[in-house]
């Protein structure tokens, strides 16, 4: 069993996942993976020179079983003398309200709660207990759905401040370790059904491949996904260079130069298109979508195809015209009061008073804290307008919003949709990007307000 621990320590060291004096917040579900991670960090906290806490989120999806999971996690952290945070969220209701899957709603809630605690309590890293088997499932799912190199690159060992120390271990290794050390954990019986795509792969497809083709499938795909990730990073550099010469933003559409597109090697064209659609529209297009767009190169001017429900691509004489059809009304200014929340373009913006915090910034730009002493009750949300100025956080002077957005390399299409938060005609927040220096929290601040876009 020592070999399994050394395997994780080696992985952490090779991927530089944990640094001296890190404060790590662990996602604790009560399942075998997160229980292993908690015990591991407890055992090696001195060696790694880290402190840590644990967050459990009760999704209220499994009735009494979910409550038992929460109680188990509470008792486990008490036994290990680990600081425990617990949150209850009605994931089913959130999913229904936002018209998304329960899985997606759960993911959004988890990372939102992680970031809030990270900022309030001064944690530096978020640790999740993804393992090598889950990476294999991700690679298979993305390969089957045709998501390209990025998809089959699997689950990265780290992203921003999120780390995954257990990616080096298979589920069997984790279970063997827990059983050998007589460490208790909870079992989510929904993972044993074949309802979800991932569970179908996990319980039916992958076991057959292991039995008949490759017993070490998860480890093989872990190494392969890293190779794909490295290749993807190299290609991204080439794609960035190609797309800079390829696109231009017109008044109401995005233009792709046909002469420039034809200069790009055929093998790269699909990946260039993926990059452009992701950057400019925030969507992931499939192989079929790429093929549809590229088929226009051999068609006469005026021919068009539809991508998703609201994006139209038209072949012109010297360009491909990409237009996002309006599926919602023009954004109108909205008043929001302290303590309230409003819906903005499918997301929720909330303003609420919180207790004293140690710092008012974090890696999540959608979560900020301001000096409430300097604000009135009513806030206003609107699109930015030419001539708008603010005092960027950390700077002395003022700057035009237009200049700031250019410096942040915001695409012209996204720039048009940028919204701002105002109070008494003063810009408080360029939402999702930067606070105004005038609302900085100081030692004299009596009231602190949290701004959150989720």
Secondary structure, DSSP 8 states (H G I E B T S, - for coil): -HHHHHHHHHHHHHTT---TT-EEEEE--SSHHHHHHHHHHHHHHHHHT-EEEEEEEE-S-STHHHHHHHHHHHHHHHHHT-EEEEEE--HHHHHHHHT--HHHHHHHHHHHHHHHHHHHHT--EEE----HHHHHHHHHHHHHHT-HHHHHT---SEETTEE-GGGGS-HHHHHHHHHHTT------GGGGSS-SHHHHIIIIIHHHHHHHT-TTHHHHHHHHHHHHHHHHHHHHHHHHHHHHHHEEE-SSSEEEEHHHHHHS-HHHHHHHHHHHHHHHH-----HHHHHHHHHGGGS-TT-EEEETTTEEEEE-SSEEEEEE---S-----EEEETT-EEEETTEEEEEEEE---S-S--S-TTEEEEEGGG--SEEEEEE--TT-EE-BTT-SS-EEHHHHHHHTT--HHHHHT-EEEEETTEEEEETTTEEBGGG---TT---EEEEEE-
